[in-house]
Amino acid sequence: MKNSLSLKHFLLALAVVAVWGTNFVVIKLALGQMPPLLFATLRFAVVVLPAVFLFPRPDVPWRNLAAYGLLIGVGQFGLLFVAMNGHISPGLASLVIQIQVFFTIGLSMYLSHERLQRVQWLALAMATTGIGVIVLHTDGTTTLLGLGLILLAALSWAGGNIVSRNAGRVNMVAYVVWSSLFAVPPLAVLSITVEGWDAVATGLRGADAMTWLAVAWQAWGNSLFGYAAWGWLLARYPAATITPMALLVPLFGMGSAALWLNEGLPAWKLIAAALVMGGLALNLLWPKWRLWRAGRTLAA
């Protein structure tokens, strides 16, 4: 297994994180035409059809697929779409949801009864300080409700990470497709119950070509291409080589929001981003640095 990315594979990884980052702008644009829970329902329905007929069901228990579908479909994306429907800006949403990294670590350590190491505490403190900066600057575009919903979405994402890890080595595209079967019904029920038949009907009637392209982009670009390409890269390179590329997602998210939606980048937002991403970088790159240092010590 190679340790350094070839140029071709680096560009593939860059394409994935670019899709994941700019996706927040796509979400915001689509929410201007469609209620958030309806949008989430359609996103996962398009993931399922027709792909469920093309990929065999992964060899994992149904309860695992159901748990992943509910956590990712309803928990992560349902809450994310609701939050972005007027409660938080796309750029900040792309940044704050990356806290899932720390939630994933916390859940893993809780289940394995491990303790955070000093550097991990420092990384967590940096990221938490960045969230605190955002809390101090909530306004009409970013509210405490929106921030809270994004943090709950990040916690759901972390739970999904734990569930998918328990599934073992499976085809991730097939796993995402089949687990999405369990996301569509509850999202549809929530959309009808919370948003109402009138809002659903109006959203469907008012959806234009760009809205349906956004749904397709969510399903095929963000979910199927993103997972397939990321999984393909992880099968060929160490996780320590691929995973740090995910740090670019907020850069694409905040950059695309500033470019296409004229989302401002005041000093406080840049400071918050530096703190959160600095904490993420420290947590992701520190183990790699330790291995590099240990190798140099043995070679000396």
N, C-alpha and C positions, 0 to 999 in steps of 0.2 A: 504493500500500500504506500503510495507516494505521500510525501509530507508537504510539498509545495505545489500550488495550483499552476497548471499550464495556463497560457494566455487564453486559450479557447475556453477552458473550464472556469477561469476567473471571470470572463465576460458572461458566461452562463449564470454564475452565482450573482453577478452584478445585476443581470436582467431580472432574476427572481426578487432580489431585495428592492429593485426599482418598482416592480409590479406591486409588491406588498406595501411599499411606502406611498406611492402615488394613489393607491387604492382608496385612501382616506378622502381624497378630493372627489373621486368617482362616487363614493358613498354620499358625500355632502350634496353633490349635484343631483343625484337620484332622489334624495329625500325631499327635494323641492317639488317633486311631482307625485310622491307616493308615501303613504304612512310607513313608519319604520318596521313594524312587525310584519306587515304585508310584504315589504321589500325583503326582509329576512326569510319569510316563507318561500317566496319565489326563488330566491338565491339557492336555497337548499333543494327545492324541487327540481331546478335545472341541473344541479349536481347529480341528483339521482337519475333523472331521465335524460338520455337513454342509457347512460353509463352502467346502470345496474344490470342491464342485459348483456353487457360486453365484458364485465369483470366477474369472475367467480367469487362467491362469498369467502372472505378470509377464514382460515381455520382458527377461529377464536369463539368463545362463548357468546351467545346472544346478549347476555347481560353486560358484557364488556362493550359491545357495539352500542347498546342502548345508553350506557353511561357516558360514553364518549360523545354520542350524538346529542344528548341532552346538555352536557356541559359546554360543548363547543357551539352547537347550534342555538340553543335557547340562552345558555348562560353567557358565553362570550359574545357572539354576534347579535343576539337579541338585545342584550343590554347596551352593547356598543352602538347599535343603530338608534336606540331610544335616546342615548346620551347625546349623540351627534345631531339629533333633531332639535337643535336650538339650545342645547345645554352646555356644549363644549366645542371649541373650534377644532377643525380637522388636524391642524399641526400639533396642537397639544395632545389630542387624542392619540396620535401616532407615537408620541413620546411617553405619555403616562402608562399606556397599556403594556409597555416593555417591562414594567415592574413585575410582570408575570414571571420573569427570571428569578426574582427573589422569593416570590410565593412558591414557585416550583421547588427551589432549594429548601425552603422552610417546611413544606409538606413532606419532602423526601427525608429530611432529617428527623421530623416528628415521627414518621413511620418506622425509620431505622434506628431511632433513639441516639442519633449523632448530635454533636454540638457544632455550632458555627466557630470557625477559626477567626483569629484576630483580623486578618485581612478582609475576611468576609463581613465582619462587623463594620469595619471601616467603609467598605463598599456600600453596605446597606445604609450607613449613616449619611454618606454622600447623596445617595438617591433619595432618601427620606427628606433631607434638607432641600433638595430640588423640588420635591412635591410641596414642601412647606412654602417655598417661594411662590409657587403657583397659587396656593391657598390664599396668600396675602394679596394676590392681585386678581381675585375673581371679580368679574364685571358682567356686562350684558352678554358677552360672547362666551364666557366660561363661568359656570356657577358651581357652588359646592355640590349641588345635586348631580350635575354632570360629572364632576370629578369623582364623586362617590360611586356613580354607576360604572365609570371606566375602571375604577379599582376593583369593583365586584366582577366586571368582565375579565380583568386580568387574573383574579383568583379562580374564576371558572376555567380560564385557559390553562392555568397551572394544574388544576384538577384533571383536565383533559390530558395534559402531558403525563401525569402519573398513570392514568388509565391506559393510555396508548403504550406506555413503557411496559405495563403488565401484559400487554397483548403479545409481546415478543417480536421476533423478526417476521414481519408481514409485508405484503405489497401495500404501501401507504395510500396509493390512489384508490385501490379497491376498498381499503379500510375506511377511507373518508366517504366514498360513495355509499357503502352499505350502512355505515353509522348514520348517514344523513337521513335514512329512512325514518329514524326515530326523532329527528329534529323537525321534520315538516308538520306532522299532526299537531303537536303542542303549540308550535308557532302559529299555525292556522287558527287554532282555537283561541289563542290569546289575541290574535289580530281581530277576529270577529267579536270577541267579548269586550276587549279594551277599546279598540278603535271603532268598532261598530260596522254594521253592514253598509251604511251609507258611505262611510269613509273608504271602505274597501272597494265598493262599486265605483266611487268617484276616482279613486286612485287608478283602478284598472282602465276606466274610460279615458282618463286624462294622460295616461302613459304614452309618450311619444317614442319615436325610434331611438332617441338617445337614452331614454329610460330603460328600454329593453336591452340596449347594448350594455348599459351599466349592469343589469342583472346577469347578462352573459359573461361580462368581464369578471364579475364577482365569482361566478361558478367555475368558468373554464380557465380564466387567467389566474385569479387569486388562489383558488382551491386546487384544481386539477393540474395545471401547468406548474404552479408553485410547489406543491407537494411532490409531484413526480420528479421535477428537476432537482429539488433539494435532496430528496431521498436517493436519487441516482448519484449525486455528488458525495453524499455521506457514505455510500457503499464503496466509494473509490478512494476516499481521503479520510484521515483521522478527523473526528469531530472537532478537535482543537484547531484544525486548519479551516474548517468550513464555518463553524458557529460564530466566530468573531465578525464575519461578514454581515450578520444580522444587525450589528451596531449601526449600519448605514440606513436601516429602515426609517428611523426618525429624521435623518438628514433629508431623505427623499420626501418624507411626509411633510415636514415643515417647509422645505424648499418649494415643493409643488404647490402647497397651500398659499405661500407668499406670491408665487408666480401667477397662478391661475385664479386665485380667489382674493388676491390683494390682502391676505392675512398679514398683519403687522408683525415685525420682529423687534420689539423694543428690548432694551438692555436686560430687563428682568427676565424676559422669556429666554434670552440667550444664556443668561446665568443659570436658570433652572435647567435648561437643556444640557449645559456643560456639566452640572452636578449629577443629573440622572445618568447621562451617558458615560460620565467619568466613573460613576459607581459600577455601571454595567461592564465597562471595559476592564476595570480593575478585577472584577469578579471572574470574567471570562479569560483574561490574559494572564492572570497571576499563576494558575497551575502550569500554563505553558512556559512561563518564565522560570518557575521552580525546576521543571524538567531540564530546561536548557542549562540552568546553573549547575544542577546535579551532574549533567553530562560533562560540563567543563571541569568540574572538580575531579571526576573520575579520570579524565584525560590528562590532568596536570601531574 
